[in-house]
Amino acid sequence: MNTPVPNWLVRVFALFRPSFKDIVAQLGRNKKASNEKAKKLPGWTPGSHEEAILASAESLFRFGLIK
């Protein structure tokens, strides 16, 4: 089970890891993503969840991130 990291802990990490500072700026923001615009394009339909998972796994192998 994935447990989210508390915001305060991310802020503490940012004191020691500069790469976390970009994340701190995003804390508390509600991001809403949608494919509604893309669905209006002629001939485009979203792929299945299974296709997305397989494509992601193939990319990880291709880029050598997993063996």
ABEGO torsion letter per residue (X at the ends): XBBBBBAAAAAAAAAABAAAAAAAAABGBBBBBBAAAAAABBGBBBBBAAAAAAAAAAAAAAAGABX
